[in-house]
Amino acid sequence: MNKYGCTGTVTHMKTTVEIADSLLEAAKAEALARGVTLRALIEEGLERVIDPVTNKGPTFTLPDASVGGCGAQRWHKLSDDQRVEAMYAP
């Protein structure tokens, strides 16, 4: 560790990238609309492109549509003959 507290590990790097003016303006507007920095928006986009498998975005979860009761438990405990009988019983 040096006298400034740096251990030599670099976690961020500054770089210069040429981006079309229209794309940069759109990115700035999107960052402003999301309430994030331009840097955060660019990092998110790069992460999604570089590792699309783990960065799919929000996952979809089915809503719980279950109803009360015991469901089909009783039906599954019946033998095949009992099921046929139950299906055709008046």
N, C-alpha and C positions, 0 to 999 in steps of 0.2 A: 504494500500500500504506500502510495506517495504522500507528500505533505498535504495534498488537497482531498484526500480520502478516496481516490480512484484506485481500484485494484487492477486496472488494465483490461477489464472485460467491457466490451462495447455492446450496448443493448440497442442503440439507435444510430443510424448513419444518415447524414444529410447528403442529398444528391440533387442533381438537376435533371429534369425530364422535359422534353419539348412536347407540349400538348396543343392540339388545335384550339384556337381561341374560343370557338363556339362550344367545344367540349368542356373547356375550363370554366366558362361562364355557367353552363348547365350544371356542372359539378358544384360550383360555389352556391348556386341557387338551391340545389338539393341538400347540401350540407346545412345551409341556413334553415331550410324548411324542417329538417330533422333535428335541428338544434345541436349539431355536432361540428367539429372542426373539419376543414377540408382534408387535413392529414388523416383523421379518423375515417372519413369516407373513402379515401383512396386505399388505406390499409385494409378496410373491410372488403373492398372490391378485389384487391389482390389476393387476400386470403381465400375468397370464394373461388377464384380462378385457379389458384395454385393447388388447393386441396378441396375440390368440390365434394368428395365423399363425406368428409367430416363437417363441412360447412354448408349443409343443405338449406339452412334457414330454419324457420319455425316448423315444428313437426305437427302433424294433424292427429288429434285424438278424438275418437268417436265419443259422442255424448252417451252417458249411461241411459239406455232405453229399457232397462230391466223393469219387470213388473213384480209385484209381490207374489208370495206363494213359494212353492217348492219346485216349480218348473216341471221338467220332464223326469224327475227322479223316479217317481212311481212307475212310469212307462218303461224305463230302462231296467227296472228290477223284474219285469215280467218275462216269462219265457216266450219263445216265438209263437207257440200255440196260443198262449193267453193274449198276445197282441192281436193275432188274427181274429180271435174270438171277440175281443173288445172292439175291433174296427167294424165288424159286421153285426154286432149286437144292436137290437132295435132301441 
